[in-house]
């Protein structure tokens, strides 16, 4: 996805939700005060934030993806616990998660560029259908007792690659399903769903895995992908218009343009570096470390692992609310030349925009 779209007023902030640790440095959208744009869409407060749910297509997307996000938490806890059950090794668990992360890192720019060229609905539908089949196959292998550690590596590789195409498409489809005035509220609902499922999902997943095992957890995840695929299939919007025959820039050129913009903008560049550093320092060590400690140091097992992840999600949610409220209190006159043209006012329910303004002001001469 081109960088000017990823920070504009008419875009959605997205990111893969592989686990509660992933995306700690990403924007959250809960708790911001109603903006002028939201008020224009027919109300304020709770009525304004719920406005997009009156639209059938967005309601289908929100429902399907919320169910899928809960399934993702079951998938994450079950995958980590399965790796530990098979080997008892934190190194094995870390290597499985690494294999899942590499294709996501390499292919996400390609996925973003493709999401601007083809129908995001088609990408999401195909992704969910593929994940339903693959996760269902893994569930059968686990339940039949035939799963081996080496099988987790191609599974993780495939899952990471599909994520790289799915998440940019999800971010692209939201502005295609709602009016521009409803977009801040739609972003709020989407990101709020991710935050809340990151809070309650791991605890439920941990208890479920401890009670019935990892195989049924993967089965539940496969069912959640099937529900999400059905919801997306029923969506009417999210389709690109037929090509007009005009020449489009090449895929690599599109990616280079987006990367170049992000790197030239001091604020965006600083946020990217900060996000990468925080995820490098926190995501891997904490994700692997918590699972290993729950397996080797605590009596709770998978339940303890799930509740620790839920506690981390609770902290992230509290920080997101505090960040959003702080952003909402910043006056528009906080910068010398006003807000950046691609970001708009801070009160658009996107704390990432607030962070960009703040970093931009700090870097300004």
ROKOLSE-716176 format. One line per 10 residues: number of its first residue (from 0); their letters; for each residue x, y, z of C-alpha. Coordinates in nm, 3 decimals. Example, Ala and Ser with C-alpha at 12.3 -4.5 7.8 and 13.67 -1.06 7.14 Angstrom:
<recs>
0 = AS = 1.230 -0.450 0.780; 1.367 -0.106 0.714
</recs>
This chain:
<recs>
0 = XXXXXXXXXX = 0.000 0.000 0.000; 0.140 0.338 -0.090; 0.262 0.540 0.201; 0.049 0.843 0.126; -0.256 0.621 0.166; -0.134 0.466 0.488; -0.132 0.798 0.673; -0.416 0.981 0.501; -0.750 1.070 0.650; -0.928 0.820 0.431
10 = XXXXXXXXXX = -0.741 0.511 0.531; -0.759 0.247 0.796; -0.475 0.149 1.023; -0.418 -0.223 0.997; -0.179 -0.482 1.109; -0.161 -0.848 1.161; -0.278 -0.978 1.492; -0.062 -1.280 1.541; -0.075 -1.232 1.917; -0.126 -0.967 2.182
20 = XXXXXXXXXX = 0.243 -0.875 2.171; 0.244 -0.800 1.800; 0.183 -0.438 1.710; 0.247 -0.291 2.055; 0.379 0.024 1.895; 0.090 0.051 1.651; -0.192 0.299 1.688; -0.502 0.222 1.891; -0.824 0.407 1.849; -1.028 0.364 2.162
30 = XXXXXXXXXX = -1.115 0.656 2.383; -1.067 0.949 2.148; -1.326 1.217 2.174; -1.571 1.256 1.884; -1.432 1.452 1.596; -1.601 1.702 1.375; -1.594 1.451 1.092; -1.769 1.190 1.304; -2.030 1.433 1.425; -2.119 1.516 1.068
40 = XXXXXXXXXX = -2.216 1.155 1.004; -2.522 1.175 1.218; -2.458 1.224 1.587; -2.191 1.219 1.848; -2.062 0.994 2.121; -2.187 0.637 2.116; -2.428 0.698 1.829; -2.148 0.833 1.610; -1.907 0.547 1.677; -2.179 0.290 1.602
50 = XXXXXXXXXX = -2.292 0.465 1.284; -2.096 0.237 1.043; -2.269 -0.071 1.185; -2.591 0.048 1.021; -2.428 -0.037 0.687; -2.479 -0.401 0.589; -2.139 -0.452 0.426; -1.942 -0.304 0.713; -2.152 -0.495 0.965; -2.067 -0.820 0.786
60 = XXXXXXXXXX = -1.698 -0.730 0.778; -1.691 -0.628 1.144; -1.876 -0.940 1.262; -1.678 -1.184 1.055; -1.338 -1.038 1.137; -1.414 -1.006 1.508; -1.495 -1.378 1.519; -1.180 -1.448 1.319; -0.969 -1.236 1.557; -1.090 -1.441 1.853
70 = XXXXXXXXXX = -0.996 -1.752 1.656; -0.653 -1.601 1.593; -0.591 -1.584 1.967; -0.676 -1.955 1.994; -0.439 -2.021 1.704; -0.153 -1.827 1.863; -0.183 -1.989 2.205; -0.233 -2.336 2.053; 0.065 -2.303 1.816; 0.298 -2.190 2.093
80 = XXXXXXXXXX = 0.177 -2.462 2.327; 0.195 -2.732 2.060; 0.560 -2.647 1.987; 0.637 -2.674 2.358; 0.442 -2.999 2.392; 0.636 -3.156 2.106; 0.983 -3.041 2.214; 0.978 -2.854 2.547; 1.225 -2.617 2.381; 1.195 -2.241 2.372
90 = XXXXXXXXXX = 1.434 -2.244 2.077; 1.195 -2.461 1.876; 0.906 -2.230 1.960; 1.106 -1.922 1.864; 1.211 -2.076 1.534; 0.849 -2.158 1.445; 0.743 -1.799 1.517; 1.044 -1.671 1.319; 0.943 -1.875 1.016; 0.594 -1.723 1.041
100 = XXXXXXXXXX = 0.729 -1.370 1.067; 0.979 -1.373 0.781; 0.734 -1.403 0.488; 0.509 -1.147 0.652; 0.800 -0.902 0.669; 0.916 -0.969 0.313; 0.578 -0.981 0.140; 0.372 -0.721 0.324; 0.482 -0.442 0.087; 0.381 -0.657 -0.209
110 = XXXXXXXXXX = 0.048 -0.728 -0.041; -0.008 -0.358 0.016; 0.066 -0.271 -0.344; -0.162 -0.547 -0.472; -0.443 -0.430 -0.242; -0.441 -0.103 -0.437; -0.474 -0.285 -0.770; -0.714 -0.572 -0.721; -1.033 -0.609 -0.520; -0.952 -0.638 -0.148
120 = XXXXXXXXXX = -1.269 -0.844 -0.109; -1.125 -1.111 -0.339; -0.792 -1.112 -0.154; -0.959 -1.146 0.186; -1.200 -1.415 0.067; -0.918 -1.621 -0.085; -0.698 -1.575 0.221; -0.966 -1.686 0.464; -1.061 -1.984 0.249; -0.698 -2.099 0.231
130 = XXXXXXXXXX = -0.647 -2.053 0.603; -0.964 -2.248 0.678; -0.828 -2.545 0.484; -0.471 -2.531 0.619; -0.564 -2.477 0.984; -0.830 -2.746 0.955; -0.567 -2.986 0.821; -0.337 -2.906 1.113; -0.625 -2.968 1.355; -0.680 -3.312 1.202
140 = XXXXXXXXXX = -0.309 -3.395 1.231; -0.300 -3.291 1.596; -0.620 -3.472 1.691; -0.504 -3.788 1.515; -0.169 -3.779 1.694; 0.030 -3.760 1.371; 0.170 -3.408 1.403; 0.547 -3.361 1.417; 0.758 -3.053 1.477; 0.877 -3.025 1.117
150 = XXXXXXXXXX = 0.515 -2.990 1.002; 0.481 -2.665 1.195; 0.743 -2.491 0.981; 0.566 -2.507 0.641; 0.241 -2.431 0.822; 0.391 -2.119 0.985; 0.553 -2.015 0.655; 0.223 -2.040 0.469; 0.032 -1.861 0.742; 0.279 -1.572 0.750
160 = XXXXXXXXXX = 0.268 -1.535 0.371; -0.112 -1.525 0.364; -0.115 -1.267 0.646; 0.107 -1.040 0.436; -0.168 -1.016 0.174; -0.471 -1.031 0.401; -0.402 -0.741 0.637; -0.330 -0.472 0.374; -0.648 -0.581 0.195; -0.848 -0.548 0.516
170 = XXXXXXXXXX = -0.716 -0.196 0.566; -0.804 -0.107 0.207; -1.158 -0.241 0.210; -1.287 -0.035 0.503; -1.284 0.302 0.316; -1.464 0.127 0.029; -1.753 0.020 0.252; -1.826 0.341 0.444; -1.862 0.708 0.364; -1.568 0.937 0.435
180 = XXXXXXXXXX = -1.752 1.097 0.728; -1.802 0.754 0.886; -1.444 0.641 0.832; -1.302 0.758 1.170; -1.577 0.567 1.351; -1.523 0.261 1.129; -1.151 0.271 1.206; -1.235 0.301 1.573; -1.460 -0.004 1.566; -1.207 -0.209 1.370
190 = XXXXXXXXXX = -0.913 -0.125 1.593; -1.127 -0.150 1.904; -1.221 -0.503 1.803; -0.854 -0.593 1.771; -0.774 -0.447 2.113; -1.065 -0.615 2.291; -1.006 -0.956 2.134; -0.643 -0.923 2.238; -0.769 -0.873 2.592; -1.025 -1.153 2.625
200 = XXXXXXXXXX = -0.909 -1.395 2.355; -0.584 -1.524 2.511; -0.744 -1.602 2.847; -1.026 -1.796 2.679; -0.775 -1.970 2.455; -0.551 -2.070 2.744; -0.840 -2.219 2.942; -0.968 -2.396 2.628; -0.629 -2.546 2.541; -0.577 -2.659 2.899
210 = XXXXXXXXXX = -0.922 -2.821 2.904; -0.949 -2.993 2.565; -0.607 -2.962 2.398; -0.445 -2.782 2.107; -0.618 -2.984 1.834; -0.965 -2.856 1.915; -0.825 -2.502 1.947; -0.698 -2.524 1.589; -1.036 -2.663 1.487; -1.209 -2.363 1.642
220 = XXXXXXXXXX = -0.968 -2.131 1.461; -1.047 -2.302 1.130; -1.419 -2.257 1.198; -1.364 -1.885 1.269; -1.190 -1.845 0.932; -1.482 -2.021 0.763; -1.728 -1.778 0.925; -1.512 -1.483 0.820; -1.493 -1.616 0.463; -1.872 -1.649 0.449
230 = XXXXXXXXXX = -1.918 -1.294 0.581; -1.680 -1.154 0.319; -1.851 -1.357 0.046; -2.180 -1.187 0.136; -2.025 -0.839 0.110; -2.137 -0.656 -0.203; -1.878 -0.376 -0.196; -1.502 -0.390 -0.180; -1.461 -0.450 -0.552; -1.234 -0.252 -0.781
240 = XXXXXXXXXX = -1.395 -0.098 -1.089; -1.313 -0.248 -1.424; -0.981 -0.124 -1.558; -1.008 0.177 -1.787; -0.707 0.067 -1.987; -0.486 0.345 -1.853; -0.131 0.242 -1.779; -0.056 0.192 -1.410; 0.286 0.221 -1.251; 0.466 -0.109 -1.206
250 = XXXXXXXXXX = 0.438 -0.303 -0.884; 0.800 -0.245 -0.785; 0.772 0.124 -0.865; 0.463 0.151 -0.647; 0.647 -0.014 -0.358; 0.953 0.207 -0.410; 0.736 0.520 -0.409; 0.575 0.425 -0.081; 0.904 0.332 0.086; 1.065 0.651 -0.044
260 = XXXXXXXXXX = 0.790 0.868 0.095; 0.805 0.701 0.435; 1.181 0.735 0.454; 1.188 1.100 0.344; 0.930 1.208 0.601; 1.121 1.248 0.931; 0.816 1.180 1.148; 0.707 0.867 0.961; 1.065 0.741 0.947; 1.109 0.790 1.320
270 = XXXXXXXXXX = 0.785 0.607 1.398; 0.883 0.316 1.175; 1.221 0.283 1.342; 1.064 0.314 1.688; 0.801 0.051 1.606; 1.062 -0.189 1.467; 1.286 -0.144 1.771; 1.005 -0.198 2.021; 0.875 -0.508 1.846; 1.228 -0.648 1.818
280 = XXXXXXXXXX = 1.293 -0.590 2.186; 0.952 -0.706 2.313; 0.766 -0.931 2.073; 1.003 -1.223 2.042; 1.150 -1.235 2.393; 0.820 -1.184 2.571; 0.615 -1.414 2.349; 0.861 -1.703 2.371; 0.957 -1.625 2.730; 0.603 -1.620 2.866
290 = XXXXXXXXXX = 0.516 -1.950 2.700; 0.833 -2.117 2.827; 0.782 -1.990 3.182; 0.420 -2.102 3.184; 0.531 -2.449 3.075; 0.835 -2.485 3.301; 0.798 -2.253 3.600; 0.426 -2.226 3.673; 0.161 -2.483 3.753; -0.110 -2.324 3.540
300 = XXXXXXXXXX = 0.025 -2.446 3.208; -0.163 -2.320 2.904; -0.413 -2.135 3.124; -0.131 -1.938 3.287; 0.011 -1.856 2.944; -0.325 -1.731 2.822; -0.386 -1.513 3.127; -0.038 -1.361 3.103; -0.105 -1.267 2.743; -0.443 -1.128 2.844
310 = XXXXXXXXXX = -0.276 -0.916 3.113; -0.038 -0.781 2.852; -0.337 -0.705 2.630; -0.506 -0.524 2.918; -0.201 -0.304 2.963; -0.187 -0.230 2.591; -0.557 -0.141 2.593; -0.515 0.093 2.892; -0.219 0.260 2.724; -0.416 0.298 2.402
320 = XXXXXXXXXX = -0.703 0.469 2.585; -0.464 0.704 2.764; -0.285 0.783 2.438; -0.609 0.853 2.255; -0.738 1.083 2.528; -0.407 1.269 2.540; -0.415 1.309 2.165; -0.769 1.447 2.180; -0.664 1.713 2.430; -0.383 1.853 2.214
330 = XXXXXXXXXX = -0.488 2.183 2.052; -0.468 2.221 1.677; -0.236 2.518 1.735; 0.025 2.292 1.894; 0.236 2.307 1.580; 0.380 2.615 1.418; 0.237 2.549 1.073; -0.069 2.345 1.162; -0.117 1.972 1.117; 0.057 1.789 0.834
340 = XXXXXXXXXX = -0.159 1.797 0.519; -0.184 1.417 0.493; -0.278 1.367 0.853; -0.534 1.629 0.937; -0.652 1.706 1.287; -0.544 1.499 1.580; -0.907 1.435 1.674; -0.973 1.183 1.395; -0.962 0.880 1.629; -0.619 0.783 1.501
350 = XXXXXXXXXX = -0.352 0.835 1.768; -0.094 0.744 1.504; -0.175 1.079 1.346; -0.129 1.243 1.683; 0.206 1.070 1.723; 0.312 1.187 1.378; 0.228 1.546 1.468; 0.411 1.519 1.796; 0.721 1.364 1.642; 0.707 1.611 1.354
360 = XXXXX = 0.695 1.902 1.599; 0.988 1.755 1.793; 1.194 1.715 1.474; 1.100 2.056 1.336; 1.386 2.312 1.326
</recs>
